[in-house]
Amino acid sequence: MAEAVTITQWEMARFMDALGFDEADPGHPCGEVCYEAPYGTQGCRLRVYSTIANDGASRGVGADAIRVVCVDPEGDVFLKPFKRVHRVVNWRRNLLSRIDPVFADPSGYRWVEPMDCDRCGSLVKMRVGRNGPFMGCTAFPKCRRAFPVPEVGA
């Protein structure tokens, strides 16, 4: 098994800046430094959770995998289809292998605009569950309206 390496906040910031990512909301509730870059034409962003706390300290081994997710225009996660990136010597290459497909073909990571729930009138938004993305009512658990993400052009 590969040995974990320490990644400094400066090192991560420099790498993410070179890729065109900006530091996201410094007060993010996760307590770690996040980076975002826009993709597609609908206002979506690709977010990278660095595992580096806002105070500059790295999380401990075992809780230290870098995560990549797709967020909608409001900042809500709608897709997390990527394997975690472990903090090993090849972390940069591994992170690029998660990021590059999104920019190469953003349609594969598309977002579906929220719609009115036909049962309760609340919003139905794209969500991520254990079986992948789906459309679900924001009034859950009161309203349990859910269905598969519509196909492109449907």
PAZAPA-4460 file (N, C-alpha, C; in steps of 0.05 Angstrom, whole numbers, plus 32768, in hexadecimal, padded with zeros to 4 digits):
% residues 154
    n_x    n_y    n_z   ca_x   ca_y   ca_z    c_x    c_y    c_z   seq   type   mol
   8011   7FE8   8000   8000   8000   8000   8012   8019   8000     1      M     A
   800A   802D   7FF1   8019   8046   7FEF   8018   8055   800A     2      A     A
   802E   8062   800F   8030   8071   8028   8025   808D   8025     3      E     A
   8016   8096   803A   800A   80B1   8039   8020   80C6   803A     4      A     A
   801B   80DC   802C   802D   80F3   802D   801E   810B   8037     5      V     A
   802D   811E   8042   8022   8137   804B   801F   814A   8034     6      T     A
   8008   8157   8031   8003   816B   801C   7FFE   8185   802B     7      I     A
   800E   8199   8026   800A   81B3   8033   7FF4   81C3   8025     8      T     A
   7FE9   81D6   8034   7FD4   81E7   8028   7FE0   81F6   8011     9      Q     A
   7FF8   8200   8013   8006   820F   7FFD   8009   81FD   7FE4    10      W     A
   8011   81E4   7FE8   8015   81D1   7FD2   7FFA   81CC   7FC4    11      E     A
   7FE5   81C7   7FD3   7FCB   81C1   7FC8   7FC1   81DA   7FB9    12      M     A
   7FC3   81F2   7FC5   7FB9   820A   7FB9   7FC8   8210   7F9F    13      A     A
   7FE1   820C   7F9E   7FF1   8211   7F86   7FE8   81FD   7F70    14      R     A
   7FE4   81E4   7F76   7FDC   81D0   7F62   7FC0   81D7   7F58    15      F     A
   7FAD   81DD   7F6A   7F92   81E3   7F62   7F90   81FC   7F51    16      M     A
   7FA0   8210   7F59   7FA1   822A   7F49   7FAB   8224   7F2D    17      D     A
   7FBE   8213   7F2A   7FC9   820D   7F0F   7FB4   81FF   7EFE    18      A     A
   7FA1   81F2   7F0B   7F8B   81E4   7EFC   7F73   81F7   7EF7    19      L     A
   7F74   820F   7F01   7F5E   8222   7EFD   7F49   8221   7F13    20      G     A
   7F4F   8215   7F2A   7F3C   8214   7F40   7F42   822B   7F53    21      F     A
   7F2C   8236   7F5E   7F2E   824B   7F72   7F26   823F   7F8D    22      D     A
   7F30   824B   7FA3   7F28   8242   7FBD   7F0A   8249   7FC0    23      E     A
   7EFB   8236   7FC9   7EDE   823A   7FCD   7ED9   8244   7FE9    24      A     A
   7EC1   824D   7FEE   7EB8   8256   8008   7ECA   824F   801F    25      D     A
   7EDA   8262   8028   7EED   825C   803E   7EE0   8252   8058    26      P     A
   7EC7   8258   805C   7EB9   8250   8074   7EA8   8237   806F    27      G     A
   7EB0   8226   805C   7EA0   820E   8055   7E9C   81FD   806E    28      H     A
   7E84   81F3   8072   7E7E   81E4   808B   7E8F   81CB   808F    29      P     A
   7E9B   81C0   807A   7EAB   81A8   807D   7EC5   81AE   808D    30      C     A
   7ECC   81C7   808F   7EE3   81CF   809F   7EFE   81CB   8090    31      G     A
   7EFD   81C4   8076   7F15   81C1   8068   7F16   81D3   804F    32      E     A
   7F2D   81D8   8044   7F30   81E9   802D   7F25   81DB   8015    33      V     A
   7F13   81E8   8007   7F07   81DD   7FEE   7F0E   81EF   7FD7    34      C     A
   7F0F   81E2   7FBF   7F15   81F0   7FA7   7EFF   81EB   7F93    35      Y     A
   7EF9   81FE   7F82   7EE3   81FB   7F6E   7EEC   8206   7F53    36      E     A
   7EE1   81FA   7F3E   7EE4   8204   7F23   7ECA   8200   7F14    37      A     A
   7EC2   8214   7F04   7EA9   8210   7EF5   7EAD   81FC   7EDE    38      P     A
   7E97   81EE   7ED7   7E97   81DD   7EC0   7E7B   81DC   7EB4    39      Y     A
   7E79   81D6   7E9B   7E5F   81D6   7E8D   7E55   81F2   7E8A    40      G     A
   7E3C   81F5   7E83   7E30   820F   7E7D   7E19   8216   7E90    41      T     A
   7E14   8205   7EA4   7DFD   820A   7EB5   7E04   8215   7ED1    42      Q     A
   7E1C   821E   7ED5   7E24   8229   7EEE   7E2D   8214   7F02    43      G     A
   7E32   81FB   7EFA   7E3C   81E7   7F0B   7E5A   81EA   7F10    44      C     A
   7E64   81DD   7F25   7E80   81DF   7F2C   7E8A   81C4   7F34    45      R     A
   7EA4   81C0   7F30   7EB2   81A8   7F3A   7EC0   81B1   7F54    46      L     A
   7EBA   81A3   7F6A   7EC5   81AA   7F84   7ED9   8195   7F8D    47      R     A
   7EEF   819E   7F98   7F04   818B   7FA3   7F07   8192   7FC1    48      V     A
   7F01   817E   7FD1   7F05   8180   7FEE   7F22   8176   7FF4    49      Y     A
   7F33   8188   7FFD   7F50   8183   7FFF   7F58   8172   8017    50      S     A
   7F48   8170   802B   7F4E   8163   8045   7F62   8174   8056    51      T     A
   7F67   818C   804D   7F78   819E   805D   7F65   81B1   806C    52      I     A
   7F67   81B1   8086   7F55   81C1   8096   7F5A   81DE   8091    53      A     A
   7F46   81EF   8097   7F49   820C   8093   7F60   8218   80A2    54      N     A
   7F6A   820A   80B7   7F81   8214   80C6   7F9B   820B   80BA    55      D     A
   7F9A   81FC   80A3   7FB3   81F4   8095   7FBC   81D8   809C    56      G     A
   7FB0   81CB   80B0   7FB8   81B0   80B8   7FAA   819B   80A7    57      A     A
   7FB8   8186   80A2   7FAE   8170   8092   7F9F   815D   80A4    58      S     A
   7F89   8151   8099   7F7B   813C   80A9   7F8D   8124   80AC    59      R     A
   7F87   8114   80BF   7F97   80FC   80C5   7F95   80E6   80B0    60      G     A
   7FA8   80D5   80B0   7FA8   80BE   809D   7F8F   80AD   80A3    61      V     A
   7F82   80A5   808E   7F69   8095   8091   7F50   80A7   808D    62      G     A
   7F53   80C1   8092   7F3D   80D3   808E   7F46   80E9   807B    63      A     A
   7F59   80E2   806A   7F67   80F7   805B   7F63   80F6   803D    64      D     A
   7F50   80E7   8032   7F4D   80E5   8015   7F41   80FF   800A    65      A     A
   7F4D   8108   7FF4   7F43   8120   7FE6   7F2A   8117   7FD6    66      I     A
   7F15   8127   7FD8   7EFB   8120   7FCB   7EF5   8134   7FB5    67      R     A
   7EE9   812B   7F9F   7EE0   813B   7F88   7EC3   8137   7F84    68      V     A
   7EB3   814C   7F82   7E96   814A   7F7E   7E8D   8160   7F6A    69      V     A
   7E76   815C   7F5F   7E69   8170   7F4E   7E54   817E   7F5F    70      C     A
   7E53   8199   7F5D   7E3F   81A8   7F6C   7E2F   81B8   7F58    71      V     A
   7E15   81BC   7F5F   7E03   81CC   7F4F   7E08   81EA   7F53    72      D     A
   7DF9   81FB   7F45   7DFD   8218   7F48   7DFA   8223   7F64    73      P     A
   7DEA   8214   7F75   7DE7   821C   7F91   7DFC   8211   7FA4    74      E     A
   7E0D   8200   7F99   7E22   81F4   7FA9   7E1B   81D9   7FB6    75      G     A
   7E04   81CE   7FAE   7DFC   81B4   7FB9   7E09   819E   7FA8    76      D     A
   7E13   8189   7FB5   7E1F   8173   7FA7   7E09   8164   7F98    77      V     A
   7E0D   815F   7F7E   7DFA   814F   7F6F   7E07   8136   7F63    78      F     A
   7E22   8134   7F62   7E30   811C   7F59   7E4A   8119   7F68    79      L     A
   7E4F   8101   7F71   7E69   80FB   7F7D   7E72   80E0   7F71    80      K     A
   7E78   80E1   7F57   7E7E   80C8   7F49   7E9B   80BF   7F4A    81      P     A
   7EAB   80CD   7F59   7EC8   80C9   7F57   7ED3   80BA   7F6F    82      F     A
   7EE6   80A9   7F6A   7EF4   809B   7F80   7F04   80B0   7F8F    83      K     A
   7F08   80AC   7FA9   7F18   80BE   7FB9   7F35   80BD   7FB0    84      R     A
   7F43   80D3   7FB5   7F5F   80D5   7FAE   7F6F   80D3   7FC8    85      V     A
   7F7F   80BF   7FCA   7F8F   80BC   7FE2   7FA7   80CE   7FE2    86      H     A
   7FB0   80D6   7FF9   7FC6   80E9   7FFB   7FE0   80D9   7FFA    87      R     A
   7FE7   80D0   7FE2   8000   80C1   7FDD   8011   80D1   7FCA    88      V     A
   8028   80C7   7FC4   803B   80D5   7FB3   802E   80DD   7F98    89      V     A
   801D   80CD   7F8C   8011   80D3   7F73   7FF6   80E2   7F75    90      N     A
   7FF1   80F0   7F8B   7FD7   80FC   7F8F   7FD0   8110   7F79    91      W     A
   7FE3   811E   7F6E   7FDD   8131   7F58   7FD2   8123   7F3F    92      R     A
   7FE0   810E   7F37   7FD7   80FF   7F1F   7FBC   80F2   7F24    93      R     A
   7FB8   80E7   7F3C   7F9E   80DA   7F43   7F88   80EF   7F44    94      N     A
   7F8D   8107   7F4E   7F79   811C   7F4E   7F72   8124   7F32    95      L     A
   7F85   8127   7F21   7F80   812F   7F05   7F6F   811A   7EF7    96      L     A
   7F73   8100   7EFE   7F63   80EB   7EF1   7F45   80ED   7EF9    97      S     A
   7F3F   80FB   7F0F   7F23   80FF   7F17   7F18   8119   7F0A    98      R     A
   7F29   812D   7F07   7F20   8147   7EFD   7F1E   8148   7EDF    99      I     A
   7F32   813D   7ED1   7F33   8140   7EB4   7F1A   8136   7EA5   100      D     A
   7F0E   811F   7EAD   7EF6   8117   7E9E   7EDF   812B   7E9F   101      P     A
   7EDC   813A   7EB4   7EC6   814D   7EB7   7ECA   8164   7EA3   102      V     A
   7EE3   816E   7EA0   7EE8   8183   7E8E   7EE9   817A   7E71   103      F     A
   7EF0   8161   7E6D   7EF1   8155   7E52   7ED5   8151   7E47   104      A     A
   7EC2   8149   7E58   7EA7   8143   7E4F   7E93   814B   7E66   105      D     A
   7E8E   8165   7E69   7E7C   816D   7E7F   7E60   8161   7E7D   106      P     A
   7E57   8159   7E64   7E3C   814F   7E61   7E39   8134   7E70   107      S     A
   7E4F   8126   7E75   7E4E   810D   7E85   7E49   8112   7EA2   108      G     A
   7E4C   812B   7EAB   7E48   8133   7EC7   7E33   8149   7EC8   109      Y     A
   7E1E   8145   7EB9   7E0A   815A   7EB6   7DF8   815C   7ECF   110      R     A
   7DEE   8174   7ED2   7DDC   817B   7EE8   7DC0   817F   7EDC   111      W     A
   7DAB   8176   7EEA   7D90   817A   7EE1   7D83   8190   7EF3   112      V     A
   7D78   81A3   7EE6   7D6B   81BA   7EF3   7D55   81B0   7F06   113      E     A
   7D52   81BC   7F1E   7D3D   81B4   7F30   7D21   81B9   7F23   114      P     A
   7D0E   81AA   7F2C   7CF2   81AD   7F22   7CDF   81AB   7F39   115      M     A
   7CC6   81B3   7F35   7CB2   81B1   7F4A   7CAA   8194   7F4E   116      D     A
   7CA6   818D   7F67   7C9C   8173   7F6E   7C7F   8171   7F67   117      C     A
   7C77   815C   7F58   7C5B   8159   7F50   7C4A   814E   7F67   118      D     A
   7C56   8148   7F7E   7C47   813D   7F95   7C42   8152   7FAA   119      R     A
   7C58   8162   7FB0   7C55   8175   7FC7   7C5B   8192   7FBF   120      C     A
   7C66   8197   7FA7   7C6B   81B2   7F9F   7C87   81BD   7FA6   121      G     A
   7C96   81AE   7FB7   7CB1   81B6   7FBD   7CC3   81B1   7FA5   122      S     A
   7CDD   81B6   7FA8   7CEF   81B2   7F92   7CF9   8195   7F91   123      L     A
   7CFD   818A   7F79   7D09   8170   7F75   7D25   8177   7F69   124      V     A
   7D3A   816E   7F77   7D55   8174   7F6F   7D65   815B   7F6B   125      K     A
   7D7B   815D   7F5C   7D8D   8147   7F58   7D9B   8142   7F72   126      M     A
   7D9C   8129   7F7A   7DA8   8120   7F93   7DBB   8109   7F8D   127      R     A
   7DCB   8102   7FA1   7DDD   80EB   7F9E   7DD6   80D7   7FB5   128      V     A
   7DD1   80BE   7FAD   7DCB   80A9   7FC1   7DDF   8093   7FBE   129      G     A
   7DDB   807E   7FCD   7DEE   8068   7FCD   7DEF   805A   7FB2   130      R     A
   7DDA   805D   7FA2   7DD9   8051   7F87   7DDE   8066   7F71   131      N     A
   7DE8   807D   7F78   7DEE   8092   7F64   7DDA   80A8   7F64   132      G     A
   7DDA   80B9   7F4F   7DC9   80D1   7F4E   7DAC   80C9   7F49   133      P     A
   7D9A   80DA   7F54   7D7D   80D7   7F50   7D70   80F2   7F55   134      F     A
   7D57   80F5   7F4D   7D48   810D   7F53   7D38   8108   7F6C   135      M     A
   7D3A   811A   7F7F   7D2B   8116   7F98   7D1F   8130   7FA3   136      G     A
   7D09   812E   7FB0   7CFB   8145   7FBB   7D0A   8151   7FD3   137      C     A
   7D0C   816B   7FD3   7D1A   8179   7FE9   7D09   8179   8003   138      T     A
   7CF0   8170   8002   7CDF   816E   801A   7CE2   8153   8028   139      A     A
   7CF5   8143   801F   7CFA   8129   802B   7D01   812D   8049   140      F     A
   7CF6   811E   805C   7CE8   8105   8059   7CCA   8108   8057   141      P     A
   7CBF   8121   8059   7CA2   8124   8057   7C98   811B   803C   142      K     A
   7CA6   8122   8027   7C9F   8119   800C   7CB5   8107   8002   143      C     A
   7CAF   80F0   7FF9   7CC3   80DD   7FF0   7CC4   80DA   7FD2   144      R     A
   7CBC   80EF   7FC3   7CBD   80EE   7FA6   7CDA   80EB   7F9D   145      R     A
   7CDF   80D7   7F8D   7CFA   80D3   7F82   7CF7   80C3   7F68   146      A     A
   7D09   80C9   7F55   7D09   80BB   7F3B   7D25   80BD   7F2F   147      F     A
   7D2B   80AC   7F1B   7D45   80AE   7F0E   7D4A   80C8   7F00   148      P     A
   7D63   80D0   7EFD   7D6A   80E8   7EEF   7D61   80E5   7ED2   149      V     A
   7D52   80F9   7EC7   7D49   80F7   7EAB   7D60   80F6   7E98   150      P     A
   7D5C   80E7   7E82   7D71   80E6   7E6D   7D72   8101   7E5E   151      E     A
   7D89   8106   7E52   7D8C   811F   7E43   7D77   8120   7E2D   152      V     A
   7D69   8137   7E2B   7D55   813B   7E17   7D3A   812F   7E1E   153      G     A
   7D37   8122   7E36   7D1E   8116   7E3D   7D0B   812A   7E49   154      A     A
***
